[in-house]
């Protein structure tokens, strides 16, 4: 496990994971981009609400991929 500090939606997070720095940065960028996109579409949404919507979207995509694989 490697220790990292990443920044998503202006929040600094410290975590340990088995990803390479490149993999983690690519994943963090996807999440950050998703939050920024949702926030850009609505002036009254918080970053926390946008993060929850991103989590729902990503989980929905993962579920669809599992169903298509099986």
N, C-alpha and C positions, 0 to 999 in steps of 0.2 A: 504494500500500500504506500502511496505517495501522498505527501501533504501539499496542498495548494491553497492559494488565496485567489479568488476570482471576484469579479465585480459584475453584477447583473442589476440593471435598473437602478444604478447608483447605490446599491447595497453591496458592501464588501462581505464576502463569505469565506470562511476557512473550512476546508474539508479534506478528508482523506479518501482516496479511491484508487482503483487499479488502472485507471485510464492513463494514457500518455498525455503530456501537456498539449499536444496538437489535438487529440481527441476531445479533451476537456474544453479547450478553447473553442473548438467548433460547436460543441454542444451548448456551451454558455452563450455563444453568439446567437444561436438559433432562439434560445429562450429570450435573450435581451431584445433581439429584433422583433419577436412576437409581441412582447410587452410594449415596445415602442410603437408598433403598428396599431395595436388596440388603443393605446393612449392618444395617438394622433387622430383617431376617428371620433373621439368623444372628449369634450373638454371637462366633463364632470366625473370621469372615472379615475379611481385611485390606482396607483401602481400595484397595490395589493390585490384589488379586484381584477386588474388586467392579468396579474400572475395566476390567479385562480382560473380565469378564462383560458389562459394558455395551457395550464395543466389539464383542464377538461378537453381541450382540443387535442393535445398530444396523447392523452389516454384513449380518446376516441379513435385516433389514427392507429395506435398500437392494437386496440381491440379489433379494428377492421383488418389489419394486417394478419393477425392471428386467425381470424375467421377465414380469410382468403387462403391462408397457408394450409388450413386443415380441411 
